[in-house]
Amino acid sequence: MNLQLTAKMKLAGKYKDDLQFDEMMEYIEQERREDYARMEEYYGQLDAENEAK
């Protein structure tokens, strides 16, 4: 466990001065929201098909 913690600590703050970091995080969050919306729609369709049977 100490090795994992040490490896993570080496990355801590790596992007604190990166001007594009916030933009990149927003892009990732938006992609995740869109993925979740697609999954929700897909599972809703599956549920509707199962209820129709």
C-alpha positions as CSV (number, residue, x, y, z in Angstrom):
1,M,0.0,0.0,0.0
2,N,2.8,2.4,0.7
3,L,4.1,2.0,-2.8
4,Q,0.7,3.0,-4.3
5,L,0.4,6.0,-2.0
6,T,3.9,7.1,-2.9
7,A,3.1,6.8,-6.6
8,K,0.0,8.8,-6.2
9,M,1.7,11.4,-4.2
10,K,4.3,11.9,-7.0
11,L,1.4,13.0,-9.2
12,A,-0.3,15.3,-6.7
13,G,-0.3,18.8,-8.0
14,K,1.2,17.9,-11.3
15,Y,-1.4,19.9,-13.2
16,K,-1.9,22.8,-10.8
17,D,-0.3,25.3,-13.2
18,D,-1.7,23.8,-16.4
19,L,-3.9,26.4,-18.0
20,Q,-5.9,23.8,-19.9
21,F,-6.6,21.5,-16.9
22,D,-10.0,23.0,-16.0
23,E,-11.0,22.9,-19.7
24,M,-9.9,19.2,-19.9
25,M,-11.9,18.4,-16.8
26,E,-15.0,20.1,-18.1
27,Y,-14.7,18.1,-21.3
28,I,-14.4,14.8,-19.4
29,E,-17.4,15.7,-17.2
30,Q,-19.5,16.6,-20.3
31,E,-18.5,13.3,-22.0
32,R,-19.5,11.4,-18.9
33,R,-22.8,13.2,-18.6
34,E,-23.5,12.3,-22.3
35,D,-22.5,8.7,-21.8
36,Y,-24.8,8.5,-18.7
37,A,-27.7,10.0,-20.7
38,R,-27.2,7.5,-23.5
39,M,-27.1,4.6,-21.0
40,E,-30.2,5.8,-19.3
41,E,-32.0,6.0,-22.6
42,Y,-30.8,2.5,-23.6
43,Y,-31.8,0.9,-20.3
44,G,-35.1,2.7,-20.4
45,Q,-35.8,1.1,-23.8
46,L,-34.8,-2.3,-22.5
47,D,-37.2,-1.9,-19.5
48,A,-40.0,-0.8,-21.9
49,E,-39.4,-3.9,-24.1
50,N,-39.4,-6.2,-21.0
51,E,-42.6,-4.7,-19.7
52,A,-44.3,-5.1,-23.1
53,K,-43.6,-8.9,-23.0
